[in-house]
């Protein structure tokens, strides 16, 4: 085993670990920003949603970003489609309105869950294998160091300490790469559970609100428009007789 080959393998191991460390910290930064934005959007949308006068007003909210807003958007779209009779008669749209709404909400929540979990597999992999990759580099380096020591014929401390100490660096680097990956993975798994619980509660509350309105949104909006138009007409004319005469003339 040549010194050049041993050095190349150890250096390659260190390069892999350094690359894994860069990827780990990049993912931690990206996922951290993602969760900060998710928390902000969910908090803003929750305040606007529960501050709305009714479910029709809630469907017109300005906040459209964040998992909760997207789940609600899918729910509102489903209710409007069901109310307008625009749904296609296929397997995807089978069932009554409540079943269709629950299915759509569940599908959107699974999409949000997938987005939350993206990148976590890489953190778990780096956290699991980095110590072993570092140990591989250490073992290989020690093997090369022992081979060089045997060729030199000297086993004094000053001859042994240098090569073996350099080989042990790979193990230290492997542990240094593994710890942030494991900590980051556990932290984001916990944050994902919190977000998922929030979305689950929100979806259940949305279904209950839709049930109270008989899973209707568009018809309520039309009825409100008709009522508002009648009020305007009554304000325009002085009496009901004038209103009836104007409608007959029209």
C-alpha positions as CSV (number, residue, x, y, z in Angstrom):
1,X,0.0,0.0,0.0
2,X,1.7,3.2,-1.2
3,X,1.7,6.4,0.8
4,X,0.2,8.2,-2.2
5,X,-2.8,5.9,-2.3
6,X,-3.4,6.1,1.4
7,X,-3.1,9.8,1.4
8,X,-5.6,10.1,-1.6
9,X,-8.1,7.9,0.1
10,X,-7.9,9.8,3.4
11,X,-8.1,13.1,1.7
12,X,-11.0,11.9,-0.4
13,X,-12.8,10.8,2.7
14,X,-12.3,14.2,4.3
15,X,-13.5,15.9,1.1
16,X,-16.7,13.9,1.2
17,X,-17.3,14.8,4.8
18,X,-16.7,18.5,4.2
19,X,-19.1,18.4,1.2
20,X,-21.7,16.6,3.4
21,X,-21.1,19.3,6.1
22,X,-21.8,22.1,3.5
23,X,-25.0,20.3,2.4
24,X,-26.1,19.8,6.0
25,X,-25.7,23.5,7.0
26,X,-27.3,24.6,3.7
27,X,-30.4,22.4,4.4
28,X,-30.6,23.6,8.0
29,X,-30.6,27.2,6.8
30,X,-33.2,26.6,4.1
31,X,-35.5,24.6,6.4
32,X,-35.1,27.2,9.1
33,X,-36.2,29.9,6.7
34,X,-39.0,27.7,5.5
35,X,-40.4,27.1,9.0
36,X,-40.1,30.8,9.9
37,X,-42.2,31.7,6.8
38,X,-44.7,29.0,7.5
39,X,-45.2,30.1,11.1
40,X,-45.7,33.7,10.0
41,X,-48.1,32.9,7.2
42,X,-50.1,30.4,9.3
43,X,-50.4,32.9,12.1
44,X,-51.5,35.8,9.8
45,X,-54.0,33.6,7.9
46,X,-55.4,32.1,11.2
47,X,-56.1,35.6,12.5
48,X,-57.7,36.7,9.3
49,X,-59.7,33.5,8.9
50,X,-61.2,33.4,12.4
51,X,-61.7,37.2,12.3
52,X,-64.0,36.9,9.2
53,X,-67.7,37.4,9.7
54,X,-68.6,34.1,7.9
55,X,-67.2,31.5,5.7
56,X,-68.1,33.5,2.6
57,X,-66.0,36.4,3.9
58,X,-63.2,34.0,4.8
59,X,-63.1,32.8,1.2
60,X,-62.1,36.3,0.1
61,X,-59.1,36.8,2.4
62,X,-56.0,38.4,1.0
63,X,-53.5,36.0,2.6
64,X,-52.9,33.2,0.1
65,X,-49.5,32.0,1.2
66,X,-48.7,29.3,3.7
67,X,-50.0,25.7,4.2
68,X,-53.1,26.8,6.1
69,X,-54.1,29.2,3.3
70,X,-53.5,26.6,0.6
71,X,-55.6,24.0,2.5
72,X,-58.4,26.5,2.9
73,X,-58.1,27.5,-0.8
74,X,-58.6,23.9,-1.8
75,X,-61.6,23.7,0.5
76,X,-63.2,26.8,-0.8
77,X,-62.6,25.7,-4.4
78,X,-64.2,22.4,-3.7
79,X,-67.2,24.0,-2.1
80,X,-67.7,26.4,-5.0
81,X,-67.3,23.6,-7.6
82,X,-69.8,21.4,-5.7
83,X,-72.3,24.3,-5.4
84,X,-72.0,25.3,-9.0
85,X,-72.4,21.8,-10.3
86,X,-69.2,22.0,-12.2
87,X,-67.6,18.8,-10.8
88,X,-66.9,16.0,-13.2
89,X,-68.7,12.7,-12.7
90,X,-65.7,10.4,-12.3
91,X,-64.1,8.4,-9.5
92,X,-62.3,11.4,-8.2
93,X,-65.5,13.3,-7.6
94,X,-67.6,10.4,-6.2
95,X,-69.4,10.8,-2.9
96,X,-71.3,13.6,-1.3
97,X,-70.0,17.0,-0.7
98,X,-68.6,16.3,2.7
99,X,-66.7,13.2,1.4
100,X,-65.3,15.2,-1.6
101,X,-64.3,18.1,0.7
102,X,-62.6,15.7,3.2
103,X,-60.8,14.0,0.3
104,X,-59.5,17.2,-1.2
105,X,-58.3,18.5,2.1
106,X,-56.5,15.3,2.9
107,X,-54.8,15.3,-0.4
108,X,-53.6,18.9,0.0
109,X,-52.4,18.2,3.5
110,X,-50.4,15.3,2.2
111,X,-48.8,17.6,-0.3
112,X,-47.9,20.1,2.5
113,X,-46.5,17.2,4.5
114,X,-44.3,16.2,1.6
115,X,-43.0,19.8,1.2
116,X,-42.2,19.9,5.0
117,X,-40.3,16.6,4.9
118,X,-38.3,17.4,1.8
119,X,-34.6,17.4,2.6
120,X,-34.9,15.6,5.9
121,X,-33.9,12.3,4.5
122,X,-30.6,13.8,3.5
123,X,-30.0,15.1,7.1
124,X,-30.9,11.7,8.4
125,X,-28.5,10.0,6.0
126,X,-25.6,12.4,6.8
127,X,-26.2,12.0,10.5
128,X,-26.2,8.3,10.3
129,X,-23.2,7.5,8.0
130,X,-20.8,10.4,8.7
131,X,-19.2,8.8,11.7
132,X,-18.7,5.6,9.8
133,X,-17.2,7.4,6.8
134,X,-14.8,9.2,9.1
135,X,-14.0,5.9,10.8
136,X,-13.2,4.4,7.4
137,X,-10.8,7.1,6.7
138,X,-9.2,6.7,10.1
139,X,-8.8,2.9,9.7
140,X,-7.3,3.3,6.2
141,X,-5.0,6.0,7.4
142,X,-3.8,3.9,10.3
143,X,-3.2,0.9,8.0
144,X,-1.1,3.1,5.8
145,X,0.8,4.6,8.8
146,X,1.5,1.2,10.2
147,X,2.8,0.0,6.8
148,X,5.1,3.0,6.6
149,X,6.3,2.4,10.2
150,X,7.1,-1.2,9.4
151,X,9.1,-0.3,6.4
152,X,11.1,2.3,8.3
153,X,11.8,-0.2,11.1
154,X,11.3,2.3,13.9
155,X,8.3,2.2,16.3
156,X,9.3,5.2,18.4
157,X,6.6,7.6,19.6
158,X,7.7,10.5,17.4
159,X,7.4,8.2,14.4
160,X,4.0,6.6,15.3
161,X,2.2,9.7,16.7
162,X,2.2,11.8,13.6
163,X,0.7,9.5,11.0
164,X,-1.8,8.0,13.4
165,X,-2.8,11.4,14.7
166,X,-3.5,12.6,11.2
167,X,-5.6,9.5,10.5
168,X,-7.7,10.1,13.6
169,X,-8.7,13.5,12.2
170,X,-11.1,11.8,9.8
171,X,-13.1,10.3,12.8
172,X,-13.3,13.7,14.4
173,X,-14.5,15.4,11.2
174,X,-17.1,12.6,10.8
175,X,-18.5,13.2,14.3
176,X,-18.4,17.0,13.7
177,X,-20.5,16.5,10.5
178,X,-22.9,14.1,12.1
179,X,-23.9,16.0,15.2
180,X,-25.5,19.1,13.4
181,X,-27.3,16.8,11.0
182,X,-28.8,14.7,13.8
183,X,-29.8,17.8,15.8
184,X,-31.2,19.5,12.8
185,X,-33.2,16.4,11.8
186,X,-34.7,16.0,15.2
187,X,-35.6,19.7,15.5
188,X,-37.3,19.8,12.1
189,X,-39.2,16.6,12.7
190,X,-40.6,18.2,15.9
191,X,-41.5,21.4,14.0
192,X,-43.2,19.3,11.3
193,X,-45.3,17.6,13.9
194,X,-46.4,21.0,15.2
195,X,-47.3,22.3,11.8
196,X,-49.1,19.0,10.9
197,X,-51.1,19.1,14.1
198,X,-52.1,22.7,13.3
199,X,-53.2,21.8,9.8
200,X,-55.1,18.8,11.0
201,X,-57.1,20.9,13.5
202,X,-57.7,23.5,10.9
203,X,-59.0,21.0,8.4
204,X,-61.4,19.6,11.0
205,X,-62.6,23.1,11.9
206,X,-63.0,24.0,8.2
207,X,-65.2,20.9,7.7
208,X,-67.4,21.8,10.7
209,X,-67.8,25.4,9.4
210,X,-68.7,24.1,5.9
211,X,-71.2,21.7,7.5
212,X,-72.9,24.6,9.3
213,X,-73.3,26.4,5.9
214,X,-74.6,23.1,4.3
215,X,-71.4,23.1,2.2
216,X,-72.5,26.1,0.2
217,X,-70.6,29.2,-0.6
218,X,-71.5,30.5,-4.1
219,X,-75.3,30.5,-3.5
220,X,-74.8,32.4,-0.3
221,X,-72.8,35.0,-2.3
222,X,-75.5,35.2,-5.0
223,X,-78.2,35.6,-2.4
224,X,-76.2,38.4,-0.7
225,X,-75.9,40.1,-4.0
226,X,-79.6,39.9,-4.7
227,X,-80.4,41.2,-1.2
228,X,-78.0,44.1,-1.7
229,X,-79.5,45.0,-5.1
230,X,-83.0,45.0,-3.6
231,X,-81.8,47.4,-0.8
232,X,-80.4,49.7,-3.4
233,X,-83.6,49.7,-5.4
234,X,-85.7,50.5,-2.3
235,X,-83.5,53.4,-1.5
236,X,-83.8,54.7,-5.1
237,X,-87.6,54.7,-5.1
238,X,-89.8,56.3,-2.5
239,X,-92.3,53.5,-2.1
240,X,-92.9,49.9,-3.0
241,X,-95.5,51.0,-5.6
242,X,-92.9,53.0,-7.4
243,X,-90.5,50.1,-7.3
244,X,-93.1,47.7,-8.7
245,X,-94.0,50.2,-11.4
246,X,-90.3,50.6,-12.3
247,X,-89.8,46.8,-12.5
248,X,-93.0,46.4,-14.7
249,X,-91.7,49.2,-17.0
250,X,-88.4,47.5,-17.3
